[in-house]
Every structure is written in C-alpha cells, then in structure tokens.
Amino acid sequence: MSTQGQKVAIVTGASQGIGAGLVAGYRRLGYAVVATSRFIAQPDDPEIIAIRGDIADPDTADKVVDAAVGKFGRIDTVVNNAGIFIAKPFADYTDDDFAVYLGVNLAGFFQVTRRAVPHLLAHGGGHIVSITTSLVDHANSNVPSALASLTKGGLQSATKSLAVEYAGRGLRVNAVSPGIIRTPMHAPETHEALASLHPVGRMGEISDIVDAVVYLENAPFVTGEILHVDGGQSAGH
C-alpha cells in the first residue's frame, strides 16, 4: 500500500519514448506509477508497477486500475499517452488501419479513463491528461494525417467536455498537443526533414512534453486546456 498521502499516476504507452519519460517525470514528483504498454519490463523501483497488455482491451484497463488501487490504494492522475500514427493518403487507409487507430487512440483512452474516474473522484478529484498531436489544429499537406486528426481530435474535444463536466468536483482534464518529437519511432535519417516542419527549425525533445505535462499537473486553475508544444506549428508557417 502506498504511503499515506503519496499520489499515484497511471501512464499508458509507457515502455519507451514520451511514455517512459513521463514515468520518470512523475517519479521525480514523488508519485507512484502504474505503467502500461504491450511490451514493458518490471523495473527495480518498487513504486512502479508495469502492466503488459493491449490498451484497447478492456481487460488491460481492468488490470491497470486494479493494480493502482490494490497496490497503492488510490489514483490521482491518468496520462493517456498511448497512441499510433500512420501517415498515408486517406484513400489508402485500410479497415485494419482504421481499427487500430480506434483501438489505441480512442478505446484506450475510454477504457482506462472511464474506470479511473470514480477513484479520482473518491479522493476529491485529480487530473487527466491526454497526449494528442498538433496536426489536429494544423493540417500539413506534406503529412497526410486524417485518421490521426479523426481520433486525436476526438480526444481534444473530449478533454474540453470532461473538463466542464467535472470542473465542480475537483477533477481537471487537459491535453498536450505535440509537434514531432525526437523518439525511437523516427529514424535518424528523417530528423532533418522532420525538423523543417517546425517554424523553430528543430524537432521537439521528450523533455519538452514531460515538462508540459508536469506544468499542467501543478496548475490547479488550468482545465480544459489544449497545450501546444509544437515548435510553432499550430501558429502557422
């Protein structure tokens, strides 16, 4: 059981990249963390529980929430980081692509968040943060992204809806909308081209997103916010 008063965060898509950075960021804040991904190893840190599973599967959501409550006794924050991005012309997407997008980007958010909300409210509220994409607000003809906009755009709309629904009960709901971040999913030979898509002329770093989430975590008067961390992409070119 968690030490009395210690807060607990759930982080999805936590095995590498932004997710792994977020796990480390919440540990620096003193939170215990339940980290989930398809392939994730249990770390030596006893204040981190790693849950393997498909985030779109309701059974995974049950395991994640049950682990947080069973081991640490509470849930204070949910970070919906798990996501998928496949750049294709719209007419080239397949039914399988569509199913994967809906599963990871939308069902994963729905299954975990819905189960966590009663536990957040039981401790007087808390925080839900979703990681979306700047392409929702700033489409780019060089980066076909209709399914990303369809699903991550849904998360941004749900963020505002939930923020208003629960504002009077102490539960804040925000999102971080990144540009292209330097993670293992982007091969080094693509970095120069990807950097050029941002007005600031560089890719973002994992730390940029972690810092944004930590800011929102510590901003009690901020809810319903879509925080763009995108090197100026959403402002234009």
Steps between C-alpha positions, in 0.01 A plus 500: 500500500623848415627722777214716627477813287715370215333564168464242225512544123404265218704543181406317179737430213773503761772269369707751303518851363261756648329239718822390667591866549165563666547208739835644606349849524224388736745306713704821538180663625478226762207313343469124491432393142309224324657479153344301219597399147493192281863427579627642828737356757449526874765745628688465827318802642230365737296817446442408135269218391531393137193348335533335160202508269316647204365837612193451281404185694262563792681226695819708488313800637365285784849376585647850497235656723488198732880510537498868591226463759614160629868588545491873568144557620404788273524671159575870466606544137442320171733579209358368173823490303453184291444585136564392145579702187503362146559760228308396188284668242144472625379263226791262571397428859366150555232366730779359716665843524168650606445231764849550646454877517165467674636237738817673614412868469135494610407171670820513709407845626140399564564170677765623743356844569144379556617248759731748672257790541310359801831447682618851414176645634523288815807702601349836420594517133827479314634544150456339159748589225492374141779526244360599161670649192544849359379367164146514640518880491752549223459260208804467276481389137842334542374281786168326418334451835123464469468206740727666753283811483181293521610319816732743678260781409236300682722494808539876488123548483446248780760683708292817494174314557633310800668810642163675513313191622729450799621855570282529808628173648872571508592298192705688240532377141767629259693397190848557361516536121856427382678566178743233381708374790841336479416143607600149384206495258680751273810371321801735527514549123154662515584752771612784271183485294280471808675793666420717198126454561525716813537879484772482768699272270543202728318197631371498853663299778332256735582739783291771332189284530579381851551859613164598349317218677672583829397864457137395455527267798602794716253756357183473709320783316553341157242260358363439152833617355655368178865594556690512171863397532579497131775743411246745361324258263151586615571872454576454129791517259 
